[in-house]
Amino acid sequence: MTASIDVRIKPNENLARTPTAIEPEVPKLPDYLVDVYTWAYVARPNVEFLDREPVVALILWGQQNRLMRAARDEIEPGERVLQPAAVYGKLCTQIAEHIGPDGEYHVTDIQPIQIEHVGRKTRGLKQVRTGLSDARTTGDGLYDTVCCYFLMHEVPEDYKRDIANNLAAHVKPGGKLMFVDYHEPALLHPMRPVIWLVFKWLEPFAKALWSNELKDYLDDSDAFTWRKKTIFGGLYQKVVGVKKA
Ligand SMILES: C[S@@+](CC[C@H](N)C(=O)[O-])C[C@H]1O[C@@H](n2cnc3c(N)ncnc32)[C@H](O)[C@@H]1O
């Protein structure tokens, strides 16, 4: 299992340019990332291939714009937002532009190559700050919105709980904790058997989201007022908790 962890958030513009910058300390990769997801998030050629819009569209059955919109709709321009893991495709650029120069968008991930990609996609947007850290410990103070986008289905149950609790602690009173992720599709959903097989072969920690509510991974879910919306016949969900004052 991992130890890590270190949050080093630095301005996006410095990521690639400052020759004298101290190399960020790289958190140890969790076992699941090495054992299960090397092909998807660690191996450079695959990362270069997967971080493209048509591939993202394929993986999300054409629902990528709807899902991005669902996340973006929860965020107001000028907000301080934390996203604890990088995402392939246009999400980071879209959220950064939506937040605008008066806000702050902290995107963290446990792997340098993922942070490198976020930096590339958001270059020139001063509101973006990136950092290497584990989602179980990431965060720098309180945020208006914490956007956990398709991370929870990829991590084992103990990580799900630790991540949910850590993210909840970084939401300011009145702020939002948002999860966008997989959900159990309707029984007759045509994609149900396909997704079942994908989860069985490639995503062993995902099917837990078919039976568990995301809010139940928090120790104190009563500290939030929850709403949930399912998308595309139940295959996806957006869950938003507003922290009580
Ligand atoms: C957000 S998830 C998957 C999203 C979706 N498949 C996509 O990219 O469109 C992928 C990211 O989670 C990161 N990740 C996995 N476990 C993590 C952890 N414990 N802390 C921070 N980042 C993590 C991986 O490095 C990867 O960049």
The ligand as an ORCA input file, in Angstrom:
! r2SCAN-3c Opt
* xyz 0 1
  C     -10.080     10.784    -12.794
  S      -9.623      9.186    -13.090
  C     -10.377      8.688    -14.589
  C     -11.111      9.584    -15.430
  C     -11.584      9.113    -16.761
  N     -11.341      7.724    -17.055
  C     -10.999     10.032    -17.766
  O      -9.811     10.259    -17.735
  O     -11.720     10.595    -18.524
  C      -8.002      9.111    -13.665
  C      -6.952      9.783    -12.868
  O      -7.009      9.469    -11.512
  C      -5.681      9.482    -11.012
  N      -5.662      8.834     -9.715
  C      -5.916      7.549     -9.422
  N      -5.800      7.337     -8.101
  C      -5.483      8.545     -7.536
  C      -5.252      8.959     -6.207
  N      -5.327      8.143     -5.183
  N      -4.949     10.261     -6.013
  C      -4.879     11.125     -7.049
  N      -5.076     10.768     -8.317
  C      -5.395      9.488     -8.571
  C      -4.886      8.796    -12.101
  O      -3.521      9.085    -12.032
  C      -5.552      9.365    -13.343
  O      -4.908     10.502    -13.821
*
